[in-house]
Amino acid sequence: MDLFNLTKSLMNIPSTSGEEEAVGFFIRDHLTELGWNVELQPVSANQDNVIATLNGTPRVWMSTHMDTVPPFISPTEDDEKIYGRGACDAKGIIAAQIMAAEQLRKDGINDIGLLYTVEEERSSTGAKAANEHSLAAKCEFMINGEPTDNDLAIGSKGSFRLKIKTSGKAAHSAYPEQGDSAIEKLLDILEDIRRTRFPHDEFFGETTVNIGEINGGIALNIIPPRAEAGFLIRLTTEREPIETALENIVRGRGEIEVLSCSEPVKLHEVEGFSRKVVRFTTDIPHMPNWGTPLLIGPGSILVAHTKDEFVLKSDLEKAAELYVGLARRLLD
């Protein structure tokens, strides 16, 4: 199966976070047919990481995630691009890595492994499970794949997910003085957060805050007794100063519930590659046992997670070549 057909075959299998089983089985069967030793590492019910090796102690690994964001968008193509969910994030990357690994194998290089994880798009449970695998200690370099426009990322921001919840007292909306609006409390907190200037880092850039979800209330004629907002903060520092700032803002007006956190990371640099810092986070912070991390892959993060997601076919071909060259450099 060639690079483009492998990409489309992977994309044809829906695999939103929590539903990666079928695509994992496909990758297992494909790699087994090619002659790889393949293990399914259980993560949770119907969720398995895929781990493939050619020898017992690979020094260099290539990895990315099998899950996608919703909704499923079946693949289409033209002469230049492949469109659909997972084209660049990250089914095309899986295909490029497999093709690169096969090329290395044909060249007599077997000191490589492949690792494909579940649930990167939510909480990186697959990466956390992979970090406990015995093969991790034998890995020297982990080449992680995300859409970086085929530039080598030398750093990536962290990700801090949390909720702020407020409570009030329900009452008839005609008599608001009898109640206490949780939504109004939440709006005051949100306004204070929007006015706050969070830390800036010379290397990683600005800390940014996305208020991604707001929920609350019961009905239009009831003073709302509860409300909550969900946040994703792109970290440029450790979590502690951000969490302290939020606690000072909330000041007893609500409760903070931490959902997950990935710290910002600086990544391995290799001469001869275009380099940049990326604003998104990856599985890398959750896999510290897997050697020195690198980050590179085809496609643009600006179209990932959108209805117009695509990857240039030429970028897929270039990525496969870059993975081969990078692995060779790291194994020298």
Steps between C-alpha positions, in 0.01 A plus 500: 500500500648835400519811718183668377285186506623416849408851615149468354453149640581629849272801452212277390489351850326734749711537814386793710647494850376192685418313177846406372465122517424439131783716366736338750405157369558622143849628585579178688393284206681715244828500692473129578457429130814702433692285749507720811463370854185672623362537852168650603554671835170523692412851616130469586195315371524475120809723495848370424826663404677338205868420555706353215864393488747324272743413778478485877661833584433776246701816566288733286120504500242681291166576660174690470137452599220299339206703629345801332267777603135468393321493268609225262559637150566235236803553276495654156788603278612693197835513325663704778321428827328241716205646692312374805528430870846385595664604173767693690400424861619232496415214259722640225783511752448134593520408132814708443669346804416146393632565150817652648549205732460259210758693297745486790435129531570446129828683555592251771413719800290310755577708808166681481158470659149635443262613775143616438295624793136554589323808633763767437226745409347481848725400787793299356403185688672295232826688541484465878456123464779479242733680739484198731594250228830317549624594152498869594820467702684368193395786273761769429294728272126536446391674178145614566279600210265797494422749222797740512521578126793257495701739717682360801328637810752602765234572760128464563271680741331319786129440544303565819135390496266602780149601595377780723167429670273744680201442725201717582141470616201425279200733515212623286646739243229757580652526850876497435574639846390163638772317310869515419608467136785256441525620141557862603774386739660303220481793258680721752777241536531460124531874452778514758683215326467672163659813647791310653840504332656159547875427476702544182806289422773607258527148355138376506318833459165606648283302739157486337161417653208348310160498670371203306179405679236679709208319660247592766147569609178302496242711316446858386263572788726364776793680661787262414637306800805363317734582212839393370755589235768282343844635416805393305806706583808472279785505750834670447606448862445238764142452613546641852505877428197469271302301753593747775386791284167328433448429870557868575251599231229261615547612863240267649235588240522155345691172489783400267503142370824396329442255214850444362834670454797466265802719563676687216803314367819584315589245235810357337654707220671355194707709263379524142127505579268800493405567863226674695306505828140375478211621712322166542582213732555131425543161665866581564466641856334174604779276365817613679629142516521475120838660448571840347192639322478657155190636326438524125227415252319597179204734477392819672355521849288788367277257307506220758172472695313686222244382246754580228787288637742389229859405435703562186609177335842654441527571874424135580776389264740754646412390854583138423838613367559721804419217741749275319771765508435595861509139618828446319651809664390388845633147452844613380 
